[in-house]
């Protein structure tokens, strides 16, 4: 009897140690922190960010019809109020091409500007639209592409007056949808149990089983068309650059932690940033082979769920409760000079 008690005592002691180690990390620390916390005058859920061509004038959008404007590249933001019939609209996506910009939201909402947002007009959407708009991409003058939360895709070439269906066949409710620069799409199912791909010319989405039993969190594209995925348990995986139908080995940037990874973005073809829960932020400078952690932002009380780079010197991280981080390239330049000296 005594030996059984000791055995269980040993088991519980090991369990306590294991639990205590959750959150411990052996990942190397980044030598500098290029991310600056920006004061944003809202605690609404921020969902997307977009800039006009001059890269200084941009907008943040989010829940409760949140629309914020910057004229200094994202250093400061001012709230704007639009005259809408309901203040509870959720602005899901914003995109600009030159001075022309678009915002989509739900319930079904489409806003359009041709003067960098000094004025916005509302464009009526058909009541027969499958789902609600969740993503908009400004492509060229008077041309944009819109996707809904069930995977329908439409394009306009006349400033939003008419929309032609590129794909009307629904894929089912999606948790996120991503467009590549050349017009391909990837969508993760609402429960993360499978994903689907589509490219111009196809009549329907092509479904794919997930690669493991772990739920998919997010998927997207690199600029060269390579795909990436994030799955539960901190998994990162990249498609084979020589064969889009195959996937490379699963990677765990921070195996010892339990924080989920929520979004991934490329700053350069080789430099990747991954964000997740509880201020978790990791970087790879070799295309995902090795990783290091930005521990200076761990004190930011937010989940990092969207990372955007407009160019190598302009990037933002959106977190919950109105948290916004701005990439500061001067920090990297200073670090490089110090290292060279």
N, C-alpha and C positions, 0 to 999 in steps of 0.2 A: 504493500500500500504506500509506504514512504517513497519507494522508487518511482511509483506512478505520479505522486505529487511533485517530486523533483523534476520529472520529465515534463509535466505540464508547466511548472514554473519556468523551466528553461525555454519552453515553446513561447510562453507569453513574453518573456524577456526579449527573445529574438524578434517577436512581433512588434514590441515597443520600439526597439532599435530601428526596425525597418520603417515604421511609421515616422519616427523622428527624422529619418534621412530623406523622407519625401520633401522635395523642395531644395535639397542640397544640390550643388552643381559643381562639377569638375571642369566645366567649360572655361577656357581662357578668357580673361577680360580684355575688352577692347582698350587700347591705350589712350583714347580720347573720346569724348562724347560730342558728336556734331549736331545733336538735337536740342533745340531751344523750345521751352514751354511757352506757348503764346496765350495771352489773356484774351479769352473770347467772351463777349457779353451775353452769354446764354448758358443754361444748363440743359437745353433740349438735346435730344439725340441727333448728332450730326451724321449725315449719310454720304455726302459727296462734296467735291471741290472742283472748280473749273476756272481757267484763266483765259482771257483774251490774248491775242497774239503778242502784245507788248510785255506780257508776263508780270506786270505790276498790278494790273486791274483784274480782280477775280471775285468769285462768289463761293460762299459756303451755303449748303442747303441741308435741311433736316426735318424733323417732326414738328408738328404744330405750326406749319407754314413758315418755318424758320428760313430766313434769307439774310445773309450777312455779306457785306461788301468790303473789299480792301482796295486801296489805291497805292500801297507801298510794298507790294510783293508778299503780303501776308503778315507783316509785322503788327499791324493794327486792323481791327474789324469794327464795322458799324452796322447795326441792325437796320433793315429796310422792311417796310410794311406794305404789302400789296392789298389792293381792294378786291377781296375774294368773298364769295358767298358763305364760306365756312372757314373759320380760323384753325380748324383741326386737320387741314390737308397735310399729308406726309410727302414732302418733296424728296423723291428718291434719287434723282440723277440730274446733273447739270453738265453741259458741254458747249464749247465755243469753237468756231472756225472764223478767224478774223474778228470782225465786230459783231458777227451773228451768233446768237446763243439760244439755247433751248433748256427748258426745265420740264421734267415729267414727274408726276406724282399720283397719289391715290387718295380718295376715289378718283377715277380717270380724269387726269388733268394734264394739259399741255400748254406751256407758256413759251413765247417767242419774242426775241428782241433782235433788232438790226442795228442798234446803236450802242453796243456794249453794255446794255442793261439800264440805260438812262430811262427807257420806257419799256414796258412789257405788255404784250397783248395775249389774250387767251384765245386759243384755237379750239373749236368744238371737236370732240371725238365721237365717233359713232357709238351708239348704245350697244351695237352688236360686236364691239371690239372684244376679242377673247382675252379675258383677264384684265389686269390693271398694268399700266406702263411702269416698268421698274428701271429701265436703262435707255439712255438716249446718246447718240454719237453724232456730233456735227462733222460732216464729211467735206463739204465744199459750199460755195454760195448757193443758198436756197435748198441745199441737199442735206438730209439727215436720215438716220436709221433709228428706229424705235423697237424695243423688245418688251414683251409683257411677262407677267409672273407665271404664265403657263407655256411660254416658249413661242408665242406668235411673233413674227418679225415683219415690220413694215418699213417702207422707204418713201420719202417725199423728195421731189426735185423742183417743187414750185413754192417753197417757203411754208409748207405745211397745209396748203389749201386742199391738196389731194394726197392720199396715201395709197401706195400699191403694195399688196401683200407679197413679200418675198417667201414667206412661209406662214400658212394659216393653221396647219396641222399642229395641235397642241401636244406637248410632251408631258403634261401634268404639272402640278405646282412645283416650283423650283425654289431652293433656298438661296441660290445665287446663280448669276449668268454672266459670262465674260465674252467680250468680242476681241478678236485679234486685229492688228492693223490692216490685214488683208481681207477682213470680212468674215472670218470663220467664227463660230460660236462654240462654247462649251457650257453646259448647264448641269448643276448638281441637284438631284431630286430633293424634295423637302425633308425627307427622313435620312438623306445621305446614304441611301442603300445602293444607288447606281448613278451613273452619269451618262449624258448624251452629247453627241457632237453633231454639228451641221456646218456645211459650207455652201456658198452660193452655187445654185444649179441643182441641189438635191431637193427632192419633193417632201422629205420628212426627216425628222431627227433620227440619228442612228444610236440606239441604246448600247451601253457597255456595262458589264458587271464590274463592281469595284474589285480591287486587286487583293483584298484581304477581308477578314471579318470585321475590321474596324470601320466605323462610320466615317464617311467623307465629310470634311468640314468646308473645304473650298478648293477651287481649281481655277487655272488661268493659263495664260500664254506668255512666253518670253518673246522678245521682238523678232527672233528668227523663226518663230512658229513652234518651237519646242513647248510641250505642255508640262505643267507642274501640278501636283496635288498635295493637299494637307489632309491628314486623317487623324482620328482620335489617338491619344497617347503620344502626341508629339511627332508623328510620322511626316516625313517629307519624301517625295518621290518625283523623279523627272522622267519624261518619256525619252526613249532612245533617239538621239538626233539623227541616226541613220535609218531608223524604221519607226514611224509614228505609231504603229500598231503595238509596239513593245515598250515595256517600262524597265528602267534601270533598277538596281537594288534599292530597297527602302533604306532611308537614312533617319537617324535620330539625333538632331543637332544638340539636344540636351536630355540625354536618356534618364538622368537621375530625377528629373522633376515631373510633376503631374500637371503642369500648366498646359492648357490646350493652345495650339497654334491656329491663328485665325486668318492671316493674310500674308502674302508674299509679293515682293516687288523687286525688279531689277533697277539698280541705279546706273550701272554700266553692263556690258555683256557678261562680265565676270563677277561683279559685286552685287550680292543679293541681301536683302533685308527681310526678316521674318518677324512678325509681331504676334502677340498672344495675350492670354489672360494675365492679370495682376502685374502690369507693367513689364511684361517679358518681351525683350527685344534682342534678336541675334543677327549677326552679320557673317557672310562668307565672302571672301575676296577671290576665291578660286572656283567659282561656279557651283558651289555646294559640296565640295570635297571635305573642307574643314570649316569649323565654325568658332566664333568668339562672341562673347556677350557684352552688351552695353549695360553695365550695372549702375551707371549714374541715373538711369531713368526708372529703376525699380521702385523708387520712392513715389513715382507718379501713380496715384490711386485710380487706375483706369485699365480697362481691357483695350488693347490696341487691335482694332478690327478692320482698319483700312489703311493701306500704305500706297501713296501715289508719288511717282516721280514724273514731272513734266519734261525734265532734262537732267543731266547729271548734277547740275548745280541748284535745282529747284525741286524740293520734295516736301511732302507733308505726311504726318501720321494722325489719323482720326481715332479718338477714343471715346468711351462713353462719358456721360455727364458733362458734355461740352468741352472735353479735353482736346487740344490741338498742339502738335509738335511740328516745328519747322526745321528743315535741314539747313545747316549753316556751313557752306563749303569753306569759309575762311578758317574754321577750326581745323579742318583736315590739312589745309595749306600750311598753317602754323605748325601743326604736328609734324608734317613732312620736313619742314625747314629745320625744326629742332632736332629731328632724327639725323638729318644730313650733317648738321653742325657737330 
